Amino acid sequence: MGFCKLYLVLIGLTLLSFGYAQDEQNIQVKEVQEFNFPVITQHINALLYEGKANEIKKFVEQRKSFIEGLLQNLTLQQSKLNLLIKNTEKQRQRDAKNAVVDTINNAELDSSLENLQQQNLRISEIINDFKDIHYKHINLLHELDRSDEPLIKIGNLPKPYTIFSIMQINGLLERLGQQFDELQIQEQQNEIRLDKITGLLSNLVVDYTINLEKNEYPLELYSILRNIYLYQADYAILKLKNARFSKEKQETQNQLEMQSQLLPVAIENMQILPENIELLSNNLQAIEHDLQKLREEHSKLLKDFDQISFKAELALDSIEIKLKNPDNTAEDREVLQLQKKFNLSRVKYSYFIKNLLQQKEQALLISKNEHDFHLSWLQAYKQRKSKPKEIKETLILWQNKLHQQSKSKEENIELLDSLNRSILEISGTQQQLSQISESEKPHSTAKLKKQVKILKKQLDKNLNTIQRLSQQLNQNNETIEHNNHKQERISKILSQQFNKIEQIEQWFGSKFNHQIEQFKKILYYPIASFGDKPFTLATLLKVILYIVLGIIFLKFFRARLAKFLIKRTKLGEGAAFSISTLMYYFGALLVFLAALSASGFNLGQMMIVFGALGVGIGFGLQNIANNFISGMILLIDRTLTVGDSITLNDGTHGKVSKLSMRYTVIRTNGGYDIIVPNSELISNRVTSMTFDDHYFRIEIPFGVSYSANPEQVREITLEVADSVKHTINRESQHSAVLFNGFGDNSLDFVLRVWVFIYDRYRPYAIKSDYYYKLFKAFKEAGIEVPFPQRDLHVRSVDDKVLMQFDQYSPAEPKSRY
């Protein structure tokens, strides 16, 4: 009894504790429901970025106060949850000590404790998430208080204007243009982000409204509200930035227009002082001296790296030989492969260093060109009245140099692309090396790991050099672009000071002269040489033009010649075609030789080329040459002509529809075109139905029953043959019926008739006409056309089989089934 009382008391305490936990949860839910969530109708809140600064700050403070109240409510919920978690854990510990407590009650306590802990963790995450809004509001207020200071300060230029004033204005225009482009790009990027945020906010507000209308306030509602406030702050910051960018763009554009108007005025009123020209000359000489000194230093370095590259290439050859050794173990091959990659990396390292040295020299060359440009046009501008042509020539010269600088920039961009591919290759090799280092295979010995370490070190050097080279390339490209803009700006202003005709000449010269010169260089660049005559692209185009025009004329001539021969000389179609084709190929040879001669080739020297070509034909073009010569033979001796009906050695039959130099086209009775190389028609036996005349004989086999009279069969067959329209009966070509023998089921006969070649193109149809009439005639004469028959003679039958047959009499039939 005492034990039972104790058990009941423990159960009561457990239920009381569980009921207390449930009451605490009800209090927590009630607190959440009492919090007033705002109603959001507009996903974009314009109060965060529109209006006066103090009004925006006031609204931000109100939102901050609201968020603080929300966080206090969440903190209160979290504290109550912590109290519930502690009470539940204590109850679970007491139940664990008491072995008489029901296991079902323990499971309920565990589930309740897990839910409370997850809810507590979710509230902590939401509280931390709301802190992001605080930082966004700080950024918003910072953007609001940002002072509108000019990005580029522009001071007043001292007068009188000098060449250095011009350089200062030109450089300022370049910086302003770059600033304007950057502001425009940033504004466009922000507009794209604003569109994305607008879409996100629209979806969030819909989700928030749906959850709010359910009158249920789960923790997810806090998370949605936090995202809405966060994206609204982001949207406001971007709107404020774009407003500032727009204002700065307008100011930059105003300064661009002002300085653009000032530059030609400054050039027009520029004073060319001797000391200014002397200073520019001294600066140019200093740059040339530095460039010469740098080249001397680089010359020594290039020799060293050439030796490194040469040694690495020798090592590669040696490694390739070792790799072919079949006695190498797996470890030896892997080490050799790593050594191969190491030496390849050394070769590439030398290549990267050489390009880096070239780019450093190019940086000085760019600076030299800039000073040289200012000195050149300044000296020409000084003498513009006494020597007006000199400034035009100077501008044309620098237009060509601008094109060369742009070409250098394009080459640098190609090199940058190559460097990016090299970076990817190095990254892939480094990953492979990491796998080898981490491998625990038996063959991962110290020798292999040492080689991996050496290769890694070399790859790091290559990567570092690539980064330095890429940085120098980007810097040079940027400088080239800025210098080109500044030079074009000066050239345009100087060109505008000429009269209209001079401006047109200058524009035409700058736009087309360089392209024409470059085109001429390409057109007359020697590709090869035959004796003392260079072979250029212009020569090739001239030869192609002559050949194309000659071939067009020859095709027209061949068609006209074939028609003339058929109509006037009464030649056959095949003969006319053969003659016109031979004339066509002979004319093509003459056109080719004439084109070479007109292009400046010595035909005597070309015999050497033809001799070499003959050797090539003898070894590699035997089949083509064989077909070509066979075609010539067929066209000359006219053993085959277009329209002939022939049968090839393999049984293919058809009509010759085309005869060319390399192949012959045969059209079969089924409508197929078979292309046959001419060599096969020369070397193999060909049966021609039209070589001598247009008549041929066909054989039509048939059979009749043994009861028929052979003489009667012969007479009927000859009458049928005469009645068929295809049959020809002449003195030497007449029909005949032959008794072919005694067959298994019939008396066998063969009808031989002569037909005209025109009908040979459909032989099955011809035979069908004869068979139709033969069958009809035999049927009318009562002559039977037999079919296969067999007589079965039974010599002996087993007695048991006979007894089984006797059991079934005709009067009493029985089913065997």
Secondary structure, DSSP 8 states (H G I E B T S, - for coil): -HHHHHHHHHHHHHHHHHHHHHHHHHHHHHHHHHS-------SS-GGGTSS-HHHHHHHHHHHHHHHHHHHHHHHHHHHHHHHHHHHHHHHHHHHHH-TTS-HHHHHHHHHHHHHHHHHHHHHHHHHHHHHHHHHHHHHHHHHHS-----SS------SS--HHHHHHHHHHHHHHHHHHHHHHHHHHHHHHHHHHHHHHHHHHHHHHHHHHHTT---HHHHHHHHHHHHHHHHHHHHHHHHHHHHHHHHHHHHHHHHHHHHHHHHHHT----HHHHHHHHHHHHHHHHHHHHHHHHHHHHHHHHHHHHHHHHHHHHHHHHHHT-TT--HHHHHHHHHHHHHHHHHHHHHHHHHHHHHHHHHHHHHHHHHHHHHHHHHHHHHTTTT-HHHHHHHHHHHHHHHHHHHHHHHHHHHHHHHHHHHHHHHHHHHHHHHHHHH---TT--HHHHHHHHHHHHHHHHHHHHHHHHHHHHHHHHHHHHHHHHHHHHHHHHHHHTS-HHHHHHHHHIIIIIHHHHHHHHHHT-EEEEETTEEEEHHHHHHHHHHHHHHHHHHHHHHHHHHHHHHHHS---HHHHHHHHHHHHHHHHHHHHHHHHHHTT--HHHHHHHHHHHHHHHHHH-HHHHHHHHHHHHHHHH-SS-TT-EEE-TTS-EEEEEEE-SSEEEEEETTS-EEEEEHHHHHHS--EESSSS-SEEEEEEEEEE-TTS-HHHHHHHHHHHHHHSTTEE--SSS--EEEEEEE-SSSEEEEEEEEEEGGGGGSHHHHHHHHHHHHHHHHHHHT----------------HHHHHHHHTS-TTS-----
